[in-house]
């Protein structure tokens, strides 16, 4: 199974050179469904980006690749200069931060209006190798032989060496078949037909848990989501910490505003009718354990306890959207 994808990391560069002059198109004659042919467009939602976005754009801006960019707020002169030098970009600007999910939906809709069928999403702080899009496209096409319909195919995310980020956990359903409960957004190829059928990303989630909720909803609609360990991408999950604190779990590395979004959206997602009971139980136990660790580590931090209580209440009662302004003093 997936023999071609296992060889993709070695042959992707040659295949990429063979397809770069062809626009993205769909071949409906393949055995398992429609396959991607050509260069897949990229999509990025950015908020207060730094030099890592400039480096990402340099990697992706090759051979007239179409790049969709949604800017939440302003950017530095350095980034403006890099945006102006892109060969084939569609830049959409919003003067306020409307959230990650809203930006993803705007980019997906823009690509669909151009008649495109697939997008590959990247977070602004990810660092893919130039061959990744071609390699993952091979994986997507081969996966169609076994999974139809297919919503998302994603690479394995790895932390950058020496920067002390934590590795992203893969939520396997069946590791042999590459199926996962949910795939991280960054690096993933999304079939826009699935996005339209399953529905948009939850804009009221703002940030955190967006990919979890959407992929579980996609499974409920009969779509598959896969992660290919044969392909990998450097990704910075959360915040880097000093070497003396590498023992810290992910929730202890987050500021209070991100803790709020994570807990609130997780609690709200647990109430979704389409989530299987066994998954709901496992996730609820994991969330409870995380909160015990957090509140034990910050036992004397009144603001963190206030944020957690509010997040649980808001998530359970469906009070979603952006960060509550009355908690602004508790964000750090």
HELIX and SHEET records of a PDB file:
HELIX    1   1 UNK A    3  UNK A    6  1                                   4    
HELIX    2   2 UNK A    8  UNK A   19  1                                  12    
HELIX    3   3 UNK A   51  UNK A   60  1                                  10    
HELIX    4   4 UNK A   77  UNK A   84  1                                   8    
HELIX    5   5 UNK A  100  UNK A  113  1                                  14    
HELIX    6   6 UNK A  132  UNK A  143  1                                  12    
HELIX    7   7 UNK A  192  UNK A  198  1                                   7    
HELIX    8   8 UNK A  203  UNK A  205  5                                   3    
HELIX    9   9 UNK A  210  UNK A  220  1                                  11    
HELIX   10  10 UNK A  243  UNK A  245  5                                   3    
HELIX   11  11 UNK A  250  UNK A  253  5                                   4    
HELIX   12  12 UNK A  256  UNK A  270  1                                  15    
HELIX   13  13 UNK A  277  UNK A  297  1                                  21    
HELIX   14  14 UNK A  302  UNK A  317  1                                  16    
HELIX   15  15 UNK A  325  UNK A  330  5                                   6    
SHEET    1   A 2 UNK A  25  UNK A  27  0                                        
SHEET    2   A 2 UNK A  35  UNK A  37 -1                                        
SHEET    1   B 7 UNK A  89  UNK A  94  0                                        
SHEET    2   B 7 UNK A  67  UNK A  72  1                                        
SHEET    3   B 7 UNK A  42  UNK A  47  1                                        
SHEET    4   B 7 UNK A 118  UNK A 123  1                                        
SHEET    5   B 7 UNK A 189  UNK A 191 -1                                        
SHEET    6   B 7 UNK A 150  UNK A 158 -1                                        
SHEET    7   B 7 UNK A 224  UNK A 234  1                                        
SHEET    1   C 2 UNK A 172  UNK A 174  0                                        
SHEET    2   C 2 UNK A 179  UNK A 180 -1                                        
END                                                                             
